[in-house]
Amino acid sequence: MDAPSASAIVQLEGVRKSFGAVRALAGVDLDVRAGECLGLVGHNGAGKSTLMQVLAGTLAADEGRLVVAGDDITASAGVAAARAHGVVCVFQELSLCPNLTVAENARVMHRAFRGFGWRKRAGAAMAAMLDDIFPRHGIDPADVVADLSIARRQMVEIARAFLVTDEPLRLVILDEPTSSLDQVVAEQLMAFVRRFVARGGSVILISHLLGEILATSDRVVVMKDGRVVETRPAEAFTRESLVAAMGSVAAQEDAKRAAAAQPAGEIVVEARPARQADERSLRARQGEIVGLAGLAGHGQTDLLVRINAAAQGREPHARVAGAVAFVAGDRQSDGVFPLWSIAENITVRSLGGLRRFGLIDPAAEVRMAEEWRQRIAIRTPDMGNGILSLSGGNQQKALFARALASDAGIVLMDDPMRGVDVGTKQEVYGMIRAEAARGRTFLWYTTEFDELRHCDRVYVFRAGVIVAELAADEITEERVLQSSFAEEAA
Ligand SMILES: Nc1ncnc2c1ncn2[C@@H]1O[C@H](COP(=O)(O)OP(=O)(O)OP(=O)(O)O)[C@@H](O)[C@H]1O
């Protein structure tokens, strides 16, 4: 590791943190310099979020020293001390109050918005910040957060963190900030990060999208099993060497589906977006992997929700032949059962198959959970622990396991790889392909272009309707982007 420079605005030394038997941080040293974007990568459960929580003051370390802007704040560590020293964190799980407006949420964080006319000032400040980071964002400060798509909520959360009111702003921690954003909006954010650091601010960027890390960071820190294992200037890493440093095997470049594998089974899903005026509809055959693409929030999730409702007989305008499982991308609001164990969260869709003499067989439940822990590498000492004890990416893996462990022949996936590390992603892609070959059908909405390569066919959405259908050999980034923006797509 290179020596901390004189301009370090944050120094962490020997930070340790355990949760019961789990050692999340095993003695971490880290420095962040003024005017740099520091990329932070590592497998799911490596300790990235825990380290950031210590830095942002939301979690107390068991041991270690924390110096910010030259002050040793170890003894007074907490959110107030971090904020007073200019450290703000945008966490993976969004923290906005859903029943308040965008402007009101700005006030929750920025006490400076008080007295006469605060609502107007908070709204104007948020609008200006949103315009600066995300041009054409389409968000009104008077919008109630609960009415916004998950992508827009993430944009509001980010804009709020970059607002400067009566406290200094030195370091913004972005923990997987683009996980719900499409490529276009993600690029707007990365461009803003570069502008922010060019003006002397600092950013810690956590992401599983290694291209984003390499293109935006000045230096990259790699964590593994609660330790920092490498720190290098970004240009000294390639994608492959970064994956290797994380302890994963580099993914094969070409994941494209073999043409021979094209299924010709019967149509098991047929659905039309509510606003579709032409004859287009989404169709999926048995054994097919069908992609839903386009900019985030253009009707893809809505259609998946309608197909899910149709399977339960609640939606007459979609036709579904067979049982359906849903992998939610917004795990916070409709994914995990927060009070249940990891095992219960995985087996809940499979209880029918686990019955003996009409009762759930606990041994079979444990076996099923254990099998999935190994297949999909869920990092926990005990599957009986609460689901919220898992890192974000590991929670997402549990949702995947729930769908794949069920007997549903049709699996709907709503941007399901959010926050899953590169090594695991490759394994899950392999599982999806194997399951499709065995006759399962997948409908897969993704904001990551690379994932569309795994699909047999892709429907591109724009403004709530399907604007293009691409066959396997037509799925290129250019075609998808073209269709996403064109008024009249092919
Ligand atoms: N509240 C908690 N209770 C118990 N264990 C926890 C808790 N929070 C985190 N852990 C454990 O600490 C370890 C580090 O988790 P952390 O969230 O820091 O990982 P991460 O690198 O951010 O992972 P991801 O990429 O999945 O977000 C994991 O093994 C996790 O299960």
PDBQT file of the ligand as one rigid body, heavy atoms in Angstrom, charges set to zero:
ROOT
HETATM    1  N1  LIG A 501     -25.931  -6.344  11.452  1.00  0.00    +0.000 N 
HETATM    2  C1  LIG A 501     -25.205  -7.430  11.191  1.00  0.00    +0.000 A 
HETATM    3  N2  LIG A 501     -25.325  -8.556  11.930  1.00  0.00    +0.000 NA
HETATM    4  C2  LIG A 501     -24.583  -9.646  11.677  1.00  0.00    +0.000 A 
HETATM    5  N3  LIG A 501     -23.665  -9.723  10.685  1.00  0.00    +0.000 NA
HETATM    6  C3  LIG A 501     -23.494  -8.645   9.920  1.00  0.00    +0.000 A 
HETATM    7  C4  LIG A 501     -24.252  -7.443  10.104  1.00  0.00    +0.000 A 
HETATM    8  N4  LIG A 501     -23.861  -6.531   9.187  1.00  0.00    +0.000 NA
HETATM    9  C5  LIG A 501     -22.913  -7.136   8.436  1.00  0.00    +0.000 A 
HETATM   10  N5  LIG A 501     -22.676  -8.405   8.875  1.00  0.00    +0.000 N 
HETATM   11  C6  LIG A 501     -21.704  -9.343   8.304  1.00  0.00    +0.000 C 
HETATM   12  O1  LIG A 501     -20.469  -8.684   8.128  1.00  0.00    +0.000 OA
HETATM   13  C7  LIG A 501     -19.827  -9.118   6.920  1.00  0.00    +0.000 C 
HETATM   14  C8  LIG A 501     -19.485  -7.927   6.066  1.00  0.00    +0.000 C 
HETATM   15  O2  LIG A 501     -20.692  -7.378   5.547  1.00  0.00    +0.000 OA
HETATM   16  P1  LIG A 501     -20.715  -6.060   4.635  1.00  0.00    +0.000 P 
HETATM   17  O3  LIG A 501     -22.142  -5.658   4.500  1.00  0.00    +0.000 OA
HETATM   18  O4  LIG A 501     -19.762  -5.065   5.175  1.00  0.00    +0.000 OA
HETATM   19  O5  LIG A 501     -20.157  -6.640   3.243  1.00  0.00    +0.000 OA
HETATM   20  P2  LIG A 501     -20.034  -5.909   1.830  1.00  0.00    +0.000 P 
HETATM   21  O6  LIG A 501     -18.610  -6.036   1.393  1.00  0.00    +0.000 OA
HETATM   22  O7  LIG A 501     -20.580  -4.538   1.903  1.00  0.00    +0.000 OA
HETATM   23  O8  LIG A 501     -20.940  -6.856   0.919  1.00  0.00    +0.000 OA
HETATM   24  P3  LIG A 501     -21.935  -6.553  -0.329  1.00  0.00    +0.000 P 
HETATM   25  O9  LIG A 501     -21.056  -6.428  -1.528  1.00  0.00    +0.000 OA
HETATM   26  O10 LIG A 501     -22.776  -7.778  -0.401  1.00  0.00    +0.000 OA
HETATM   27  O11 LIG A 501     -22.707  -5.325  -0.007  1.00  0.00    +0.000 OA
HETATM   28  C9  LIG A 501     -20.788 -10.111   6.276  1.00  0.00    +0.000 C 
HETATM   29  O12 LIG A 501     -20.352 -11.417   6.591  1.00  0.00    +0.000 OA
HETATM   30  C10 LIG A 501     -22.123  -9.814   6.928  1.00  0.00    +0.000 C 
HETATM   31  O13 LIG A 501     -22.937 -10.979   6.987  1.00  0.00    +0.000 OA
ENDROOT
TORSDOF 0
